Amino acid sequence: MVTAPFEESELLDHYEVHEDGKFDHLAQIRPCLGGCSDPVEAITRREVKATIVARISPGSLMRFSNSGIKVLRADNPAVRSLIDSFVAGELEEISIDRFGEFGKTG
């Protein structure tokens, strides 16, 4: 579920989403398990194409943008609904130039 600001998330889920809407849950990432690591780096190392967040700081957004990873805004915290919306192209991208329009952190 996507509810907390990205930087405050204790658990990050990694899914592979197929064009037909089916998905595979590939991993759960805990940035602070055994010592805190950088959550942006944890995602960029997995070579993902997009990440879905409720809110995000400008710094994290810029780092994702610089890595070529789209940041999409979540309205519904339920995973199945998020994936359905993602496959349908209904999630809004948070871009640097439109950052001020979204709830932000830090």
C-alpha positions, 0 to 999 in steps of 0.5 A: 500500500502506498500511503506514507511519503516516499522517504518515510516508507519502511517497506518498498514493494517491487512488482513486474507488471505485464501489459495484460494487467497481471503482475509478479511481486518480485521483492520487498525492500526494507531500506533500514533493515540492518542499517539504513540505506538510500531508498532512491538507490534501492529502487534505481539499482533494480532498473525500474521504469516507474515508481508510485508514491503518495508524496515525495520530496523534491530531492528524491523526485529529482534523483528519480528524474535524473535516473530516467524513472517516472514518478507516478502519484497514487490516489488509492493505496490498494495494490490491485487498484494501483496496478489496474490504474497503472496499466490503464495509464491513469496515474498522473506523473509527478514531474519537476516542473509540476511538483508544486501542484502535488502534496510534498514533503521535505 
